[in-house]
Amino acid sequence: MALKKARDIQKSKPKEERRSLKRNFQGLINQLNDPDIQIRRWAARELAGFEQAVEPLCRRLQKEQVLSVQESILNSLLTIGGEEVVKNLIPFLRSDDAGLRNKVIEVLQALPEAVAPYIEKLLRDPDSDVRIFAVDILQVLPHAQVPEWLLQVIRTDDHVNVVAAALDRLAEVGTPEMIPALLEVKQRFANEPYIAFAVDTVIERTKSEA
Amino acid sequence: MSQIKISDADFERFRDYFYRKTGIYFGDSKRYFVDKRLIERIKATGHRNFRSYFTFMRFQASGKEFQELVNLMTVNETYFFREEYQLKCMVESVLPEIVQRKKKELIRIWSIPCSTGEEPYSIAIYLLEYWPLIDEVDVEIVASDIDTKVLEKSKQGIYNSRSVQYLPREILRKYFKQLSGGRYLIDQDLREAIDFRQINICDFEDTKKMRDFDLIFCRNLLIYFDDVSRRKAAEAFYDSLNPGGIIFLGHSESMSRITSLFKVRKFPQAIVYQKPLTTWR
């Protein structure tokens, strides 16, 4: 039988764990800029234990090109959580890197209380793409104000894609009380067949609950 | 008789949300199954109808009720040779590729959560029975769980007839000794070959020790986790695997929905997830 009992746990520690380098906060921050991917990644993971790491982690995220390090940074930020993280991540919604932007949206979705104070401002952003990303954040955000925010979008936003995105989310959380606002948006975008279709879908779903 | 009804629109609304959150899609044929469990939770949480329950569940910041639903919708039990197609994939497709890369170096396999031991023992038996290179290549199997009680049971290796019901008769005879009361004791060599350890996959300090694995079996665990824990687990697995290492998830789970760190590999027997050979994107 060639099944072997596993090696002693100490011996199976990775090189990084056998190092003698002291891993204090400043040491880890320095390692965030190390040319070795593994060292950057490990530093990012360990910094999850330091609340004051938010800014340095976000600074690194701006220039980090390696996916696995990006993920470590974002997961550490998610672990730290809180408003400071949200404040520092929101600028990434304007990033040209779609992958990074989507990951940032996922992290923000997981921080409902901290992201809530920023939603209204994001929904009024002059850039329609940012407004769509804000609606994307609402997609699975577990926050009681989500229906209200979406309603605000369909009532006030002039951009067809932003409104379409909001209608898509309302199909899940819409209520019969929203029907007048839904009919109104259908009229406002009378030349957009998709909006008519989306409104009808939401109404159909909400009506059956009434 | 229950007065609570799930309308077609309710079902669609729930189905879309559940799919978006878990990747599990309920076809119309599952309607009865879904309705029954939904009604069960509506009653248990004191709601009067689907709408009020859905709003409560959808917007609950803790996500606790959603997890309750996931547990109900995905009830699983463990037994030997469960989802055997993945074990087949291991010996017929994955290991040949890893051996080619590592030559005849030691291969390390991690089974998590090992629960009462059916999975790591199934892996061991499958290797011994169906992998031709088992006499030439050394294999280590580490099995872990967060629960010390189930680890103790794993080490004892005593199973009831339900656990062994899908094992071929000759394998049952070869690796188990029948005890009284329809129980079976697994072979002592196997019990001694597997290293059982308590590990919390979401604890960085615990998972730091788990390194240099070539294969990870983590079936039907991530589905029970919330989003944050799932991401932490994916990070831990990434660091635990050697470059090119493979992870097997349960059939309703998908790593692609959690992280983009892994590559999807489609083998004839199963879809698995691979840590890239190089870490440069």
Chai-1 contact restraints between the chains, C-beta under 6 A:
chainA,res_idxA,chainB,res_idxB,connection_type,confidence,min_distance_angstrom,max_distance_angstrom,comment,restraint_id
A,A2,B,I134,contact,1.0,0.0,6.0,A-B,restraint_1
A,A2,B,D135,contact,1.0,0.0,6.0,A-B,restraint_2
A,A2,B,D138,contact,1.0,0.0,6.0,A-B,restraint_3
A,L3,B,A124,contact,1.0,0.0,6.0,A-B,restraint_4
A,L3,B,V139,contact,1.0,0.0,6.0,A-B,restraint_5
A,L3,B,A193,contact,1.0,0.0,6.0,A-B,restraint_6
A,K4,B,D138,contact,1.0,0.0,6.0,A-B,restraint_7
A,K4,B,E140,contact,1.0,0.0,6.0,A-B,restraint_8
A,K5,B,D195,contact,1.0,0.0,6.0,A-B,restraint_9
A,A6,B,E140,contact,1.0,0.0,6.0,A-B,restraint_10
A,A6,B,V142,contact,1.0,0.0,6.0,A-B,restraint_11
A,A6,B,D195,contact,1.0,0.0,6.0,A-B,restraint_12
A,I9,B,K209,contact,1.0,0.0,6.0,A-B,restraint_13
A,S12,B,R211,contact,1.0,0.0,6.0,A-B,restraint_14
A,P14,B,R211,contact,1.0,0.0,6.0,A-B,restraint_15
A,E17,B,K208,contact,1.0,0.0,6.0,A-B,restraint_16
A,I37,B,T279,contact,1.0,0.0,6.0,A-B,restraint_17
A,V66,B,R281,contact,1.0,0.0,6.0,A-B,restraint_18
A,L67,B,R281,contact,1.0,0.0,6.0,A-B,restraint_19
A,S68,B,L261,contact,1.0,0.0,6.0,A-B,restraint_20
A,S68,B,T279,contact,1.0,0.0,6.0,A-B,restraint_21
A,E71,B,T259,contact,1.0,0.0,6.0,A-B,restraint_22
A,E71,B,L261,contact,1.0,0.0,6.0,A-B,restraint_23
A,N75,B,R231,contact,1.0,0.0,6.0,A-B,restraint_24
A,N75,B,E235,contact,1.0,0.0,6.0,A-B,restraint_25
A,L78,B,V228,contact,1.0,0.0,6.0,A-B,restraint_26
A,A110,B,D227,contact,1.0,0.0,6.0,A-B,restraint_27
A,A110,B,V228,contact,1.0,0.0,6.0,A-B,restraint_28
A,P112,B,A61,contact,1.0,0.0,6.0,A-B,restraint_29
A,P142,B,F59,contact,1.0,0.0,6.0,A-B,restraint_30
A,P142,B,Q60,contact,1.0,0.0,6.0,A-B,restraint_31
A,P142,B,A61,contact,1.0,0.0,6.0,A-B,restraint_32
A,A144,B,F59,contact,1.0,0.0,6.0,A-B,restraint_33
A,E172,B,R13,contact,1.0,0.0,6.0,A-B,restraint_34
A,E172,B,Y17,contact,1.0,0.0,6.0,A-B,restraint_35
A,R205,B,A9,contact,1.0,0.0,6.0,A-B,restraint_36
A,R205,B,R13,contact,1.0,0.0,6.0,A-B,restraint_37
A,S208,B,S7,contact,1.0,0.0,6.0,A-B,restraint_38
A,S208,B,A9,contact,1.0,0.0,6.0,A-B,restraint_39
A,E209,B,R51,contact,1.0,0.0,6.0,A-B,restraint_40
